[in-house]
Amino acid sequence: MKNIILKFADELTSGTIATRRDVHHYPESAWMEFRTSAKIAERLLELGYEIHLGEEILDISQRQAVPGDKELEVCWQRAKEEGADIKFLTAMKGGLTGVVGILKGRKPGPTVALRFDIDANEHRESQDNTHRPCKAGFASCHPGICHSCGHDAHVAIGLAVAEVLGKIQDRLKGTVKIIFQPAEEGLRGARPMVAKGIVDDVDYLMSMHIGLKAKKTGMLVANSTGFLANTKLQAVFTGKSAHAGFEPEEGRNALLAAAAAAINLHAVSRHSAGASRINVGFLQSGNSYNIVPDNAVLKLETRGITSEINAFIESRAQEVLRGAAQMYGIQLDIKAMGGAPSGEGDQELAVLIKKTANFIQGYTKVVDSLEFGASEDYTLMMQRVQERGGKAVHVMLGSDLTGGHHTPTFDIDERSLTLGVKLLSIATAELLT
């Protein structure tokens, strides 16, 4: 069986690369992955998967930081113009992106789920001709949006794994569930999926991320540990405008309140029990030189090595925000924009991953575990599966990189794609045979 899977994966290599480059060329950010989702659904249907879309896989009451209706409509129409099938797009209207594909084996058995994130980042890709996507003609065609985190590779690996497992369907005992998750950037997409119950029947859950601390092709981290709990907040300060020269005393300066908050948020004490973080990443306010600003928007995040530490930092952050607003006589509205708990993978699955990698030619360095060192809303799915008695793991797939994650020059070594396909296909087959 293993050798059959290796052969299938090798045969799919050129198609896997082509898929990665197509997704890279048409990047879409959170809740607007219309073309990406439609292309995934189309391919899964061709492969014989049962597909689920829209409100079937998302609890819409749990979505956070959804773009406005106008922006969603523009991107929906763009996807249609770029070749997305209307029969899939219709179910995604209003930002209901993402796809779940299900494949039944020949006999009953456990359910193995594989999760792949699909969204891009909101910044400009390098236009330098030394940047391979630019030189080879598959760089982003959407200004200000690009795949600089590797989710294009995740989509390609996920669809290739789906095809490999489809070829051995008659040998499987149980169910394959492949989850293509929207809106991972900003930690927004897993929550409505979990709330809808899509992992409630899952016995084994696996996910992966290309690069990160596995920065060499052939390297693999069998178990990502130390996920930081994270909360993303948006604070809107509303004051009162006034003529800054004629009667400034009539104003309530929202900019000063937000600026005071920004400075003092970074003075929040760190926690002695473990790593904690706080960062103000956005501050916008004001209209002109001679007007007391009556509005300000501040965006921040908190992190902690445990959910408890993150809750402490978040609580202190909210106190600082309220105190700054009160000091300047400003109204304040705080809204959660995304987040995820801390998490740890299960050793049982990590052992399987390591054993599988050691069987596959091309993996040259397999590390038992490394701290993830950042946040991932996959932990929401992982937590739900573990709470219900299942096992979950997250791996880091090695790749040579041309630039850091979330930078304009990010690019992967496409040789790593087939290594990822082989790993996840064999590991899934081992659990279902």
Helices and strands as residue ranges (DSSP letters): H 2-11, H 13-25, H 34-46, E 50-52, G 54-56, G 60-62, H 69-81, H 86-89, G 90-92, E 99-104, E 107-117, H 132-135, H 151-167, G 169-171, E 173-181, H 190-196, E 204-210, E 219-221, E 224-225, E 229-238, G 248-250, H 254-265, E 276-285, E 295-304, H 307-327, E 331-340, H 347-359, E 365-367, E 370-371, H 378-387, E 391-397, H 415-431
